[in-house]
Amino acid sequence: MAIKAKSFVHASDKIIGTDGSADGVLPEDVEDFITANVGTLDATTSLNITCTALPNDRIFTLVVLDNS
């Protein structure tokens, strides 16, 4: 697999979830992206997650996977 990347923008009230299957919540969306692209993480996969605040109480997240 080559490098795969995905960006997300979430409202600040969607960065913590209590339901393990709540789509639209930051941790669940990141987990779904990883699962869909590599299944599970292992020693051959590099994972980078970067977050930053945006105006209007939003969070930008960039997830990069590399297992080449």
N, C-alpha and C positions, 0 to 999 in steps of 0.2 A: 504494500500500500504506500502511496505517496503521502505527502503532507495534506491534511484536511483541516479546514478552519471554519468556524462559524461565529458570528457575532449575535448578541442578544441585547435588547434594551428592555428593561423591566422598570415598573414603577417601584419606588422605594418600599412600598408596603408588600411587595412580592419577592423580597430577597430572602425571607425565612419562611419555610413551610412546615406545617405539622403533619400534613397528610402525605404519605409516601408516593401517592399517585396523582398529585395535584399539578396538572399541566398549567403552564403560565407562571410557575414559581421558579425562581432562579435555580435552586439546587436540582429540582426535578428535570428542568429543561437541559441542564448540563449533563446530567446522568443519562437522559434519553439520547443525546447526541453521541456520547461516548459509546453507549451500548449499540447504537445503530451503525457505528463506523468501525469499531474494533472489538466489540463484544465485551471483553474484560481487559483491564490493564495488566501488563506483565513487564518483565525486565527489559523487553525490546521496544517498549512504547515510551516515547517522551510526551509528557503532557504539560502544557503551559496554559494557565488561566490568569487573565489580567482583567481587573475591574477598575472603573473610575466613575466618579459622580458626574452627572450631567445636570444642566439647569432643569428646573421644574420637578425636582425630586425624582429623577430617573437615574438608573444605573446602567452603564454600558459594560458589557462583558465580552471578551474575546477568548475563545477556546481554540487551542491549536494542538493537534495530534500528529505525531510522526513516528511511524514504526517501520521506516524504510531501512 
